[in-house]
Amino acid sequence: YVYGGSIPTDYLKEHAKDIIDAADIYEVVNLKLEAEAMFVVSTSMAIDNIVELLLYSHGKNCALLKEAVVDFIVENGADILQQVSLHDVPVALFADLLAAVTRGKQGTDESDESDDELSTMRVSDLRKKLHEKGLDIDGSRKAMIALLKASS
């Protein structure tokens, strides 16, 4: 992969989490992002695994996965509050939760780059804007927003 090869889709789907782990250790950003995208679409989110996925996404700095998990939490908030303990969730994740709730209430306009719009913009849109500007597309939501603000 590093030297221009590719990974078959079936293999990537089956081993996405392991590939994320290895790509994170060896800082192979494009591979990590590709595996993360596959992990998001191939992983079933449920109330019984949501905290594990949230902590994993936070620990591996997988912003796209974290956003998908947070969206699931927002959509299933009542059930999660009744059935899941959130005591192990780091306080830093609550900004992502609040961004998802705000985004759900007001929507976002991808063309606007005000501070308010950037803070609620989807990760894929933040990455697209960073890519258009030739900036690093890996990192937390906070880091991506800071890069976009600094480049304006």
Beta strands, then each sheet from edge to edge (+ up, - down):
end
